[in-house]
Amino acid sequence: MKTNFITFADTASQSAGGSEQDAALLDAYSSTVVTVAQRVSPSVVQIKVQTKPASRPGSGRGRAQPGRDENSGGSGSGFLISTDGYIITNNHVVANATHITVTLAARGDEPSRDYEATLIGRDPATDIAVIKIYADGLKAIRFADSKQVQVGQIAIAIGNPYGFQYSLTAGVVSALGRTLRSESGRLIDDVIQTDASLNPGNSGGPLVNSHGHVIGVNTAVILPAQGLCFAVSSNLTALVAGQLIMQGRVRRGYLGIAGQLINLTERIRLYNQLPAKTGVVVSHVEVDGVAENSQLQPGDIIVRFGQQSVATMDDLHRLLTDATIGQSISLTVLRNNRPVSVTVIPGELPG
């Protein structure tokens, strides 16, 4: 039997080799982040808004609070998606804005530039908004396919935290397929979770991959938690932004009902062969002519929309897309604990 002994010289040699490999890997990572920063920064903008301050209860409608300016302000981030000046940001950054100013990064010897922006459209249901500036020499950023994003890949966030221009944080994609409740009450689907640090002012900035392509729009952070930050996926953002640019809003279907979650007993579920343990019970039917819903009755429990199972109001919101507007849709409801098929024609959700 042959025994090999490792000498101190061999150990030192291996340690030195390992250090060189670690240094090479670190240089590669650093080089990637630096390259992305140089490529993306010219497309990231700082957004400053002026809004009417909220009136205090009992102070009179529209009256400003004592000791405050007539206009209050805020700031956020955004990024250029076209060379003719279209910019994506968060809805909550520009909501109720009376004046929007966009600051472009300084380039070479050129100082930073300020432009007045026009609001093109905003969608509270996804927290996405589009604004536009009129300027020359703009550099746009590309979208990546968020369906190709994988847990563990590099995620780089660029924005303006606390008003400081163009800060960068790097991390990884820590989870996919999250949902986030928007200000409108609807769920935002396919949200990307990352541990790249986000702070106030980062909202609306891009979350990019190692190629400098947008995989998400930074939108929220859970303050008590460490490393729980969220971004609206690039695919959803591109879809919403396209509709905002073309139509100024996002069209969605509307049933004209008030409903709430209800638990189904095991007996009812098994008897009717239902996959979900809950449904949506209709508590009120609006007869406003926007939607054709006369076959629905209070007390009906909606369990299916077309061929799709319905377990919550969020399921209904997700299924009521613009494609359903004006179309005859078959709903399966439980009426007196028995399945009944009714036909509805969704209208357009009032904007």
N, C-alpha and C positions, 0 to 999 in steps of 0.2 A: 504494500500500500504506500502510495506516494503522498506525502504531506507538503502542502504549500504554505509557507509562512509569509505574512504580510509585514514588511518592515515599516519603520516610521517614515522612511523616505517615500515608500509607495503610498502610504496614507496621505502624506503631505502633497504628493503629486496629484492623487485623486481629488483631494480637497481643493487644490488650486484649479484643477480642470472643472470641478463643479462650480466654483465661483465664477469662472469665465463663462460657463454656460448660463448661469443665473444672470450674469451681467448682460449677456447677449439677448436673453429673453426679455429682461427689463427694458433694454434699449428698443426692442421690437415693439413692445407694448407702448412705451413712451412715444416712439416714432409714429405709431398709429394714431394716438390721441392728438399729437401735435399736428399731424397732417389733416385730420378731421377738423380741428379747430381753425386752421388756416383756410380750409375749403368752405366751411359753413358760416363762419363769423360774418362775412360780408352780406349774407342773406338774412341774418337775425337783426331784428329792430327792437328798439325800446318804444313803448307806447305810453303816453301820458294823457290822461283824460280829466275833463272837468265835468262834474255832475251836480245836479241840484241837490242840496242836502235834504235829508228826510225831515219832515216836520215832527215836532214832539206831540204826543197825545194831548189834546186840549189846547194846543197853542194856535189853532187856526189852520185851515187847509193851506198848504204851500208856504207857510211862514217859516223863515229860517230860524234856527236855534240862536238864542242870544250868545254873543261872544264869538260867532263863527262868521267867516266870509260868506258872501252871497253864493259863491260856488265852492264846492269841495272837490278835491282831486284824488287821483290814484294813479298807479302805474302798473305796467305788466310788460309782457314780451309778445313777440310775433315773429313771423318769418315769411319772406317773399316766395310765392309759388309761380310767379310769372314775371317776365321782364317788363310788362306794361303796368306793374304796380299793385297787383292783387296780393293781399297779405292775410294770412290766417292767424287768428288768435282765439282766446276763450271768450265765450259769451259774457261771463261774469266780469271780464276786464272792461268791456265797452258798454255794458247794459246801462241804460239811462244817461248815457254820455251826452253832454251838450256841445262839447268840443273835444276833438281827438287830434293829438300831435304825435307824429312818428319821427323818431330820430334814427338816422342811418349811421353806421359806424364810420369812423375816420379811416381814410385810405391813403397810405403813404404820407405825403406832405399836406393832403387835403384834410381840413377839419371835419368834424361830424356835421351833418346837415339835418335841419328840421323841416318837416312838411306837414301841412294840414291834411288830414285824412277824411275820407267820406265813408260812412257806414253803408255797406252794400246789403248786408243781411245778417241775421243772427238766429241761432236755434237753441233756445234754452234746454230743450230735451236732450241734446248731446253736448252742450256747453261749447259749441263751436260758433265762431263768427268770422265774417270776411269784411275787411275794410280795403280801401284803395287809395293810393297816392299817385300823383302825376310827377314823374321825375325821369331823368335820363341815366343811362349807365347802370341799370339795376341788374343784380345777379340773383337768379332764382335757384331754389333748392328742389331736388327731386324726391318723389315718394318712393319708398320701397313697398313690396308686397308684404303686409303684416301677417299674412297666412304662413309665410316662410320663417317668421321669427321663432327662435328656439330659446327655451330656458337656459340660462348660463352664458348667452352671447353678450358681447360688450354693448353697453348702452351709455350714450353720452348725452347729457342735458346741457343746453346752452340757453342762458337767459339773463335777466337783470335783477337779481335778488336785492331787495331793500333799496332799489334805485341805482345800485352800482351797475355800470354798463358792462355787458359781455363777460359774465362769469361762466366758467365751465366746471361741471362735475362729471365724474365717470364712475361707472359701476357695471352691474350686469342686469339682465332681465331675470327677475326672481320668480315670476309666475305669469301665466297667461290665462285668458278666459275669465277674468274677474268681471264683476258687475259693480256699478257705482250709481248711487241715487243722484239724479240731477236736481237742480233747483225747481224744475217744473213738476217733480214727483215721479217722472218716468225713470226707468233703469237704462243706463248706458251699457250696452253689451260689449263683449270682447275687449275689455280694458286690460292694458298691459301694466303689470306691477314691476317696479324697479327699485333698486337700492341707491341709485344715483340721487344725491341730495337735492331736494327742492326747497326753496324758501319763498316767502312773499315777494312777488315780482317776477318769479320764474313762470307764472301762469301764462300759457299761450305760446311758450317757447317750444322749439323742436326737441324731440328725443330721437337721436340718430344712431345708426349702426356704424360699424368700422369703415364703411365706404362713404360715410357722410350723407347717407340717404335717410329720409324721415321714416321712422317706424311708428311714431306716435306724437301726440300733442300733450305736453305736460299740463295737468289740470288740477290735481289735488294731492294733498299730503295729510296723513293722519298724525296730528301734532303730538299726542302722547306717546306714539310708537317711534321706534328707531328703524329707519330704512324701509318704511312703507309709503311709497310714492306711486302715483298712478298717472297713466297717459291714455288718451283716447286713441285707438288704433288708427294707423294711416289709411287703411281701406275705408273705414267708416268716415274718417275725416274727408277724404277725397270725394266720397259720395255726397256728403252733406254740403261741402264747399261748392261742388258743381251745381247743385240745385239752388244754393244761395246766389251764386253768380248769375245763373240763367233766370231765376224767378224771384229772387229776393227773399225767399222763404222756403221751408220744407213742407211739402204737402203730406198730410196723413189722413187716414180714414177715421170716421166718427160714427159711433152707433147711437149716440143720444141716450145713454142710460147711465144710471148711478148703480154701482155694484160693490160688493165686498166679498172677501174670502169666506168660504164656509167649509167646514170639515164634513166629509161624507162618512157615514157609518160603514163598517166592514160589510154588513149585509147588503146595503144598497150598492156598494161598489162591486161586490162579487156578482150580485144578481144582474147588474147591467154591464158587466165585463168592462169596467173602467180601469185604465192604467194608473190614474192619479188618485190620491186620497182626498183631494180638495177640488172645489169648483168655484164658480163666481155666481153668487146669488144676486138677481136683479132686484134692487130695492126701489127703483123709480125709473119710469120711462118718460123721456122728454118728447112731447108732441110739438116739435118746432118746425117740422118740414125739412130740416137739414138732412136727416136720414129717414129711410123707410123702415120703421121698426114696429109697425102696428101689430104684428103677430106675437111680439114679446109681451109678457105679462109680469107684473111684480110677483116675486116668489119663484120665478123660473130660475133654475140653476144651469148656467152655461157650462157644458163639459167638452164641447167640440166646436171648432171653427173650421168649416170645410172638412178637410181630412186631418187637421191638426188638433191634438189634445189641448184642452184649456184647463189649467189648474189655478191660475192666479190672474189678477188684473194686469200684471206685467205681461203675461202671455197674450192677452187681448191687445195691449198697446203694441207689442212687437209684431203681431199679425196684421194690424190695421195700417198697412202701408199705403202709399199713394196709388198702388196698383188695384186696391180694393174699392176705390172711390167710384161710385156709380155702377158697381158690379153686383149681381145677385149672388149672395153668399148663403149657403145652407148652414144653420146653426143647429146643433143637437143640444136640447135642454132637457132637464129632468123636471117634469110637471106631475105633481102627486106621486113622485118617486118613480115615474116611468118615463122612458126616453120619448121625446117628441121632436120632430124635425120642423123647424120654422125657417122662413126665408127673410133675409134682411138685405137692404141696399145701403151700404155705408155712404154717408155724405162726406164733405171735406171738413176737417177739424177747423173751427173758426180760429183765425189768427188774431 
